[in-house]
């Protein structure tokens, strides 16, 4: 690992499955190492997967099988900037599969409880538009959405 700061994601026991899934979603993603514990730990027996080093969209992460002591919260999330509705829909559907849950305004939790924001670049363009009326219209439209609908956003600002 060459980055100075590497975020660590704490899983109960499914770090390997979660990281394999995550790297399947985005380009420039891969598992770089699966490390087995040299001793028994509170989270598993000697020889079980302890950490998984992985790259997600070009950034390094570490996943730890740390046991059931800690869980993800919405205080930390992965924001994925999508290019179009097709990419938004693909990631949304994949992350919800097998037990994920929707939230509002493009937020969801995957089956392991990690929060994601599936955010079209168009949403960011519109909500930061220099025309305050357009930004307000886009923001109001987004506030009524679960998954972000780019066409609906564009309709919301069309007459502003």
C-alpha positions as CSV (number, residue, x, y, z in Angstrom):
1,X,0.0,0.0,0.0
2,X,1.5,3.3,-1.1
3,X,-1.0,5.9,0.1
4,X,-0.2,7.6,3.4
5,X,-3.9,7.5,4.6
6,X,-6.0,4.5,3.8
7,X,-9.6,4.3,5.1
8,X,-10.4,1.0,6.9
9,X,-13.8,-0.5,6.7
10,X,-14.8,-2.7,9.7
11,X,-16.9,-5.7,8.8
12,X,-18.1,-8.5,11.1
13,X,-16.8,-11.4,9.0
14,X,-17.7,-10.7,5.3
15,X,-14.8,-8.4,4.3
16,X,-13.8,-10.6,1.4
17,X,-17.3,-11.0,0.0
18,X,-18.0,-7.3,0.3
19,X,-14.8,-6.2,-1.3
20,X,-15.2,-8.6,-4.2
21,X,-18.6,-7.1,-4.8
22,X,-17.4,-3.5,-4.5
23,X,-14.6,-4.0,-7.0
24,X,-17.0,-5.5,-9.5
25,X,-18.9,-2.2,-9.6
26,X,-16.4,0.4,-10.7
27,X,-13.6,0.7,-13.2
28,X,-10.0,0.9,-11.8
29,X,-11.0,-1.4,-8.9
30,X,-9.3,-4.6,-7.7
31,X,-8.4,-6.6,-4.7
32,X,-4.7,-6.3,-4.1
33,X,-4.2,-8.7,-1.1
34,X,-6.2,-11.0,1.1
35,X,-4.4,-11.4,4.5
36,X,-5.1,-14.3,6.8
37,X,-4.7,-14.0,10.6
38,X,-1.5,-15.6,11.9
39,X,-3.2,-16.2,15.3
40,X,-6.7,-16.6,16.8
41,X,-8.4,-13.2,17.3
42,X,-11.7,-12.2,18.8
43,X,-13.0,-12.0,15.2
44,X,-11.8,-15.3,13.9
45,X,-9.6,-18.3,14.2
46,X,-6.0,-18.5,12.9
47,X,-6.0,-18.7,9.1
48,X,-9.3,-16.9,8.6
49,X,-9.4,-13.7,6.5
50,X,-8.4,-10.8,8.7
51,X,-7.9,-8.0,6.1
52,X,-8.5,-7.4,2.5
53,X,-6.6,-4.7,0.7
54,X,-8.4,-3.2,-2.3
55,X,-8.5,-0.4,-4.7
56,X,-11.9,1.2,-5.5
57,X,-12.1,3.6,-8.4
58,X,-8.3,4.2,-8.0
59,X,-8.3,4.7,-4.2
60,X,-6.8,2.3,-1.7
61,X,-8.9,0.9,1.2
62,X,-8.6,-1.8,3.8
63,X,-11.4,-4.1,4.9
64,X,-11.1,-5.6,8.3
65,X,-13.0,-8.6,9.6
66,X,-13.1,-7.2,13.1
67,X,-16.1,-9.0,14.6
68,X,-19.6,-7.7,15.6
69,X,-18.5,-4.9,17.9
70,X,-18.9,-1.9,15.4
71,X,-21.3,-1.1,12.6
72,X,-21.4,1.4,9.8
73,X,-23.5,4.5,10.2
74,X,-24.5,7.3,7.8
75,X,-21.8,9.5,9.3
76,X,-19.5,8.0,6.7
77,X,-20.6,7.2,3.1
78,X,-19.2,6.6,-0.3
79,X,-20.3,9.2,-2.8
80,X,-20.2,7.9,-6.4
81,X,-20.4,10.5,-9.1
82,X,-22.3,9.0,-12.0
83,X,-22.2,10.2,-15.6
84,X,-25.7,9.4,-16.7
85,X,-29.0,7.7,-15.7
86,X,-27.8,4.3,-16.9
87,X,-24.8,4.3,-14.6
88,X,-27.0,5.7,-11.8
89,X,-29.6,2.9,-12.2
90,X,-26.9,0.2,-12.6
91,X,-25.1,1.1,-9.3
92,X,-28.4,1.8,-7.5
93,X,-29.8,-1.6,-8.4
94,X,-26.6,-3.5,-7.7
95,X,-26.1,-1.9,-4.3
96,X,-29.7,-2.6,-3.2
97,X,-29.6,-6.2,-4.3
98,X,-29.6,-9.0,-1.7
99,X,-30.7,-6.8,1.3
100,X,-29.8,-3.2,0.7
101,X,-32.2,-0.4,1.6
102,X,-33.2,2.9,0.0
103,X,-33.1,6.2,1.7
104,X,-33.8,9.7,0.4
105,X,-32.0,12.0,-2.0
106,X,-29.8,9.3,-3.7
107,X,-28.7,7.6,-0.5
108,X,-28.8,3.9,0.2
109,X,-27.3,1.2,2.4
110,X,-25.8,-1.9,0.9
111,X,-26.4,-5.4,2.4
112,X,-23.5,-4.9,4.8
113,X,-24.8,-1.6,6.0
114,X,-22.3,0.7,4.3
115,X,-24.0,4.0,3.1
116,X,-23.6,5.1,-0.5
117,X,-24.7,8.3,-2.3
118,X,-25.3,7.6,-5.9
119,X,-25.0,11.1,-7.3
120,X,-25.3,12.1,-10.9
121,X,-22.8,14.9,-11.9
122,X,-25.9,16.7,-13.4
123,X,-27.4,16.9,-9.9
124,X,-24.2,18.7,-8.6
125,X,-24.2,21.0,-11.6
126,X,-27.8,22.0,-11.1
127,X,-27.8,22.4,-7.3
128,X,-24.7,24.6,-7.6
129,X,-26.0,26.6,-10.6
130,X,-25.0,30.3,-10.4
131,X,-28.6,31.1,-11.0
132,X,-30.1,30.8,-7.5
133,X,-33.6,30.1,-8.9
134,X,-32.3,27.1,-10.9
135,X,-30.3,25.8,-7.9
136,X,-33.4,26.1,-5.7
137,X,-35.6,24.3,-8.2
138,X,-33.1,21.5,-8.6
139,X,-32.7,21.1,-4.9
140,X,-36.4,21.1,-4.3
141,X,-36.9,18.4,-6.9
142,X,-34.0,16.3,-5.4
143,X,-35.6,16.5,-2.0
144,X,-38.6,14.6,-3.2
145,X,-36.6,11.8,-4.8
146,X,-35.4,8.5,-3.5
147,X,-33.1,7.5,-6.4
148,X,-32.0,10.6,-8.4
149,X,-33.8,11.0,-11.7
150,X,-31.8,13.2,-14.0
151,X,-34.6,13.9,-16.5
152,X,-36.9,15.0,-13.6
153,X,-34.2,17.4,-12.4
154,X,-33.9,18.8,-15.9
155,X,-37.7,19.3,-16.1
156,X,-37.7,21.0,-12.7
157,X,-35.3,23.7,-14.0
158,X,-36.5,23.9,-17.6
159,X,-38.6,27.0,-17.1
160,X,-36.4,28.8,-14.6
